[in-house]
Amino acid sequence: MTKFLLIASFPDSILHFRGALIDALRAAGLEVHVAAPGLTPASEVTRGLVARGVVPHDIAMQRTGMNPLRDAQTLVSLVRLCRRVKPDVVLAYTVKPVIYGLLAARVARVPRRFALITGLGYAFTGRDGEARTGLRSLVQQLYRASLCGAHKAFFQNPDDEALFRTRGILPRRVPSRVVNGSGIDVARFEAQPVPAAPHFLLIARLLGDKGVREYAAAARLVRATHPQAVFSLVGWIDDNPDAIARHELDAWIADGVITYLGRLDDVRPAIAACSVYVLPSYREGTPRTVLEAMAMGRAVITTDAPGCRETVVDGDNGFLVPVRAITELAAAMTRFLDDPTLAAAMGARSRELAVARFDVNQVNDTMLREMGILT
């Protein structure tokens, strides 16, 4: 039986983002292994994986930060894992799994090695500074070292693919393919009636690069003239250099600008309660939360940025605004307040686009064929 090893850095993302892919691999007759930090026997994610017939592996990996000793430990642990499991195929996604997972797979002589670039992360987004520029240079070198041993790289938007090509991060001889994000289960995220009351929603890790500050600032502007508008925020303060400070969040809540819902295991009730979904991110792979909102029939306001622009046809299922443009973001929000029919009409188009382009079964079928698992 063909063995497949999936390497991740954030255990909570595995079942939410890759559950359907895992099911597709199992349905194709593969023995599936998943490696990530925190997959201990007591973990709920571990139990969920075992229930799916998957073999979980807890690995030493620090998801954020660049501690050379810890990263070296990650590489060694992944080499040992590959030699013990002897997978026929490895697929790694997010920065550290791609870098250290593919290096380890190459050292262990795994026959087929694939990378999924789901976004570029902290090193490539936000304003340049000496620290971030130095980190970007290092990450590019590490990416280049790992991807030279890949058999194919998947990207979630053409901008990221072009950046990796033009900067020489992805060698010319390594083929690549753009897929429509991680896909969305359009049956689980089914269309819901759009509330009549104006209610905006952002779901994200609470990072500056996600546009959380712009969202709060635009909400303040809009509420000055439309106090009935509600601006909800779902997410958590992440362990990241770009994280929103707790005092910022507390100030938005105290001022009545933001209704903070915390971290939710199931975001569907929050999406159903909103009339418009907003993601002012600086850059994405393809934003999963936008696909969830689209599938549930919500109009979207997002940025004209890589990954984000792939989800919205401006003026059709929502609006695109420039990155960091608070005034333009507030103006787009106000258009929904000035025309109460707009949210439902654009939301219906979002649902149509989600079904036509982003159905998870179509995305996974493409990836399995590109990896030679399906013919």
VOGU-3710 file (C-alpha; in Angstrom, 3 decimals, decimal comma):
1> mtkflliasf> 0,000/0,000/0,000  1,287/3,463/-0,915  2,213/5,521/2,143  1,487/9,264/2,194  2,970/11,656/4,760  1,403/15,089/5,290  3,536/17,559/7,275  1,947/20,571/8,997  2,931/23,146/11,623  -0,420/24,048/13,211
11> pdsilhfrga> -2,466/21,040/14,377  -5,759/22,955/14,498  -5,528/23,531/10,737  -5,239/19,867/9,797  -8,844/18,704/10,058  -10,341/22,115/9,198  -8,179/22,782/6,136  -6,960/19,319/5,062  -9,663/16,976/6,351  -11,256/16,574/2,928
21> lidalraagl> -7,836/15,997/1,322  -7,073/13,304/3,882  -10,416/11,650/3,171  -9,688/11,750/-0,569  -6,289/10,125/-0,013  -7,839/7,399/2,124  -10,553/6,837/-0,473  -7,817/6,404/-3,086  -6,444/3,526/-1,023  -3,410/5,216/0,568
31> evhvaapglt> -2,049/4,705/4,060  -2,022/8,264/5,407  0,354/9,609/8,071  0,197/13,157/9,448  3,064/14,879/11,276  2,677/18,084/13,283  3,664/19,486/16,672  1,175/18,788/19,439  -0,286/15,550/18,082  -0,120/13,917/21,493
41> pasevtrglv> -2,366/10,968/22,430  -4,583/13,319/24,480  -5,044/15,807/21,639  -8,517/16,198/20,169  -6,933/16,555/16,727  -5,095/13,275/17,237  -8,349/11,530/18,114  -9,991/13,019/15,037  -7,172/11,791/12,802  -7,239/8,289/14,273
51> argvvphdia> -11,010/8,175/13,731  -10,319/8,891/10,055  -7,885/5,978/9,851  -4,804/8,217/9,890  -1,533/7,575/11,739  -0,542/10,746/13,674  3,040/11,714/14,585  3,968/14,355/17,139  7,076/16,224/15,992  9,328/18,860/17,532
61> mqrtgmnplr> 8,564/22,103/15,691  8,322/25,707/16,824  5,719/27,199/14,502  6,984/30,787/14,794  10,443/32,202/15,402  13,828/31,353/13,914  15,730/29,583/16,681  18,563/27,739/14,854  18,888/25,012/17,497  15,158/24,260/17,580
71> daqtlvslvr> 14,911/24,314/13,791  17,842/21,898/13,588  15,976/19,626/16,002  12,934/19,863/13,739  14,974/18,801/10,717  16,530/15,854/12,578  13,164/14,691/13,911  11,645/14,818/10,420  14,542/12,876/8,894  14,094/10,207/11,560
81> lcrrvkpdvv> 10,347/10,130/10,962  10,751/9,728/7,201  13,263/6,920/7,674  10,961/5,158/10,134  7,685/5,540/8,187  9,274/5,192/4,728  6,556/7,185/2,905  6,245/6,977/-0,861  4,886/10,543/-1,037  5,401/13,612/1,149
91> laytvkpviy> 3,297/16,775/0,970  4,263/19,693/3,230  2,415/22,982/3,689  3,178/26,300/5,419  6,680/27,700/5,770  8,563/25,468/8,212  7,046/22,162/7,071  7,908/23,000/3,460  11,466/24,017/4,306  12,395/21,333/6,813
101> gllaarvarv> 9,944/18,681/5,640  11,207/18,658/2,065  14,847/18,803/3,161  14,224/15,823/5,448  12,334/13,920/2,758  15,205/14,439/0,350  17,783/13,254/2,888  15,603/10,207/3,609  15,196/9,583/-0,139  11,416/9,762/-0,209
111> prrfalitgl> 10,508/8,971/-3,845  7,966/11,805/-4,398  8,128/15,182/-2,658  5,584/18,006/-2,978  5,184/21,494/-1,500  1,965/23,432/-1,008  2,592/27,183/-0,622  -0,500/28,397/1,229  0,756/31,943/1,743  4,041/33,735/2,271
121> gyaftgrdge> 3,779/34,596/5,949  5,341/37,308/8,093  8,635/37,524/6,206  6,974/38,571/2,934  4,125/40,794/4,121  3,887/44,180/5,782  6,229/47,128/5,600  9,915/46,556/5,002  12,305/47,069/7,852  15,803/45,879/8,578
131> artglrslvq> 14,582/42,927/10,669  11,880/41,833/8,238  14,108/42,306/5,171  16,854/40,195/6,769  14,326/37,509/7,694  12,941/37,528/4,161  16,401/36,956/2,700  17,008/34,034/5,043  13,600/32,461/4,377  14,132/32,785/0,608
141> qlyraslcga> 17,449/30,949/0,878  15,889/28,194/2,963  12,955/27,872/0,577  15,364/27,648/-2,371  17,358/24,883/-0,662  14,250/22,833/0,069  12,356/23,380/-3,188  15,280/22,335/-5,362  14,480/18,819/-4,157  10,731/19,039/-4,822
151> hkaffqnpdd> 9,025/17,200/-7,644  6,281/19,842/-7,869  5,105/22,938/-6,005  1,475/23,946/-5,594  0,507/27,592/-5,163  -2,829/29,074/-4,156  -2,571/32,169/-6,332  -0,585/33,175/-9,431  1,131/36,116/-7,682  2,939/33,839/-5,240
161> ealfrtrgil> 3,949/31,517/-8,066  5,315/34,442/-10,072  7,225/35,792/-7,065  8,907/32,436/-6,446  9,827/32,188/-10,124  11,132/35,732/-10,602  13,240/35,622/-7,425  14,640/32,219/-8,280  13,212/30,667/-5,120  11,650/27,886/-7,175
171> prrvpsrvvn> 14,155/26,394/-9,655  13,122/26,411/-13,306  13,296/22,638/-13,534  10,681/22,176/-10,762  7,135/22,304/-12,191  4,375/24,202/-10,433  0,597/24,376/-10,466  -1,849/26,992/-9,147  -4,903/25,541/-7,387  -8,004/27,340/-6,130
181> gsgidvarfe> -6,964/27,580/-2,509  -7,716/24,780/-0,075  -11,241/24,557/-1,413  -14,424/24,664/0,628  -17,041/22,056/1,498  -20,032/23,758/-0,100  -22,390/21,211/1,479  -21,182/21,902/5,030  -20,982/25,664/4,439  -24,409/25,985/2,868
191> aqpvpaaphf> -26,125/29,222/1,895  -27,984/31,042/4,674  -30,476/33,953/4,513  -28,820/37,362/4,727  -29,867/39,373/7,808  -31,525/42,694/7,098  -29,571/44,559/9,769  -26,081/45,774/8,724  -23,570/43,426/10,332  -19,942/43,166/9,211
201> lliarllgdk> -17,592/40,345/10,215  -13,853/39,632/10,135  -12,417/36,226/11,073  -8,631/36,085/11,390  -5,674/35,549/13,617  -5,259/38,950/15,258  -2,273/40,128/13,251  -1,496/43,500/11,728  -0,936/41,892/8,325  -4,520/40,567/8,362
211> gvreyaaaar> -5,769/44,170/8,274  -7,315/43,991/11,741  -6,299/47,557/12,619  -7,724/48,848/9,324  -10,968/47,002/10,032  -11,283/48,614/13,454  -10,404/52,069/12,117  -12,920/51,770/9,256  -15,563/50,558/11,719  -14,987/53,656/13,831
221> lvrathpqav> -15,455/55,894/10,763  -18,635/54,144/9,646  -20,212/54,060/13,102  -19,755/57,820/13,398  -22,519/58,254/10,792  -24,228/54,827/10,974  -24,271/53,865/14,680  -26,620/50,948/13,982  -23,909/49,051/12,088  -22,319/46,124/13,943
231> fslvgwiddn> -18,690/45,092/13,434  -17,849/41,640/14,767  -14,374/40,161/15,115  -13,545/36,463/15,523  -10,002/35,318/16,240  -7,216/35,147/18,765  -3,963/36,919/19,578  -1,289/34,824/17,917  2,309/34,168/18,930  3,706/36,268/16,120
241> pdaiarheld> 5,883/39,406/15,900  3,024/41,140/14,082  0,317/40,284/16,633  -2,252/42,859/17,754  -1,592/43,930/21,342  -4,176/43,026/23,955  -4,585/46,680/24,966  -5,528/47,572/21,368  -8,249/44,945/21,295  -9,519/45,968/24,736
251> awiadgvity> -9,735/49,618/23,612  -11,818/48,722/20,529  -14,176/46,684/22,690  -14,448/49,369/25,387  -15,207/52,058/22,781  -17,989/49,932/21,289  -16,256/49,861/17,907  -15,825/46,075/17,817  -17,961/43,207/19,063  -15,365/40,583/19,943
261> lgrlddvrpa> -16,531/36,966/19,711  -13,215/35,321/20,608  -11,940/32,158/19,044  -14,642/29,870/17,624  -14,331/26,189/16,760  -17,291/26,537/14,386  -17,505/29,856/12,537  -20,731/29,080/10,680  -23,062/30,743/13,225  -20,959/33,913/13,115
271> iaacsvyvlp> -21,030/33,983/9,311  -24,780/33,322/9,271  -25,313/36,288/11,608  -23,392/38,734/9,402  -24,553/40,443/6,222  -21,103/41,247/4,762  -17,747/39,552/5,277  -14,594/41,712/5,409  -10,921/40,731/5,086  -8,518/43,701/4,648
281> syregtprtv> -5,439/41,424/4,540  -2,120/42,528/3,060  -1,525/39,195/1,309  -2,911/35,641/1,406  -2,589/32,282/-0,306  -6,305/32,039/-0,902  -8,150/33,086/2,272  -10,144/30,192/3,676  -12,476/32,421/5,694  -13,502/34,289/2,551
291> leamamgrav> -14,353/30,989/0,837  -16,439/29,964/3,855  -18,326/33,255/3,752  -18,829/33,000/-0,016  -20,183/29,459/0,276  -22,691/30,682/2,862  -23,862/33,415/0,491  -22,140/36,497/1,840  -20,916/39,540/-0,037  -17,212/40,168/0,512
301> ittdapgcre> -15,028/43,231/0,934  -11,363/42,400/0,632  -8,136/43,904/-0,651  -6,786/44,027/-4,173  -3,862/41,939/-2,961  -2,409/38,548/-3,938  -4,745/35,742/-2,962  -7,536/38,061/-1,856  -8,271/39,363/-5,335  -8,805/35,798/-6,566
311> tvvdgdngfl> -12,026/35,561/-4,548  -13,879/38,726/-5,532  -15,086/40,039/-8,860  -15,219/43,737/-8,039  -18,789/45,015/-8,172  -20,191/41,499/-8,663  -19,894/39,505/-5,422  -18,245/42,279/-3,433  -15,679/45,054/-3,555  -11,883/45,216/-3,752
321> vpvraitela> -10,101/48,019/-1,909  -6,405/48,956/-1,754  -4,245/47,533/1,022  -4,138/49,703/4,199  -6,736/52,073/2,705  -8,992/52,841/5,677  -11,073/55,508/3,929  -11,737/53,297/0,887  -12,588/50,370/3,162  -15,093/52,483/5,084
331> aamtrflddp> -16,587/53,736/1,799  -17,106/50,154/0,587  -18,836/49,289/3,858  -21,062/52,355/3,535  -22,268/51,239/0,097  -23,990/48,290/1,764  -25,592/50,635/4,288  -26,825/52,984/1,575  -28,305/50,147/-0,515  -29,960/47,484/1,691
341> tlaaamgars> -30,509/45,159/-1,305  -26,830/44,927/-2,200  -25,702/42,387/0,408  -28,213/39,711/-0,624  -27,620/40,185/-4,364  -23,834/40,028/-4,060  -24,079/37,197/-1,554  -25,987/35,071/-4,071  -23,198/35,602/-6,594  -20,613/34,623/-3,971
351> relavarfdv> -22,367/31,294/-3,477  -22,397/30,674/-7,237  -18,661/31,413/-7,495  -17,849/29,201/-4,501  -19,651/26,241/-6,051  -18,211/26,794/-9,527  -14,562/27,496/-8,627  -13,741/26,551/-5,058  -15,516/23,267/-4,331  -13,069/21,270/-2,200
361> nqvndtmlre> -13,667/18,088/-4,185  -12,536/19,778/-7,410  -9,417/21,217/-5,718  -8,428/17,893/-4,151  -9,041/15,982/-7,366  -6,643/18,342/-9,150  -3,947/17,890/-6,507  -4,231/14,091/-6,447  -3,931/13,960/-10,218  -0,951/16,316/-10,235
371> mgilt> 0,771/14,124/-7,634  0,140/11,009/-9,708  -2,203/9,451/-7,151  -5,186/9,578/-9,495  -4,946/9,085/-13,246
//
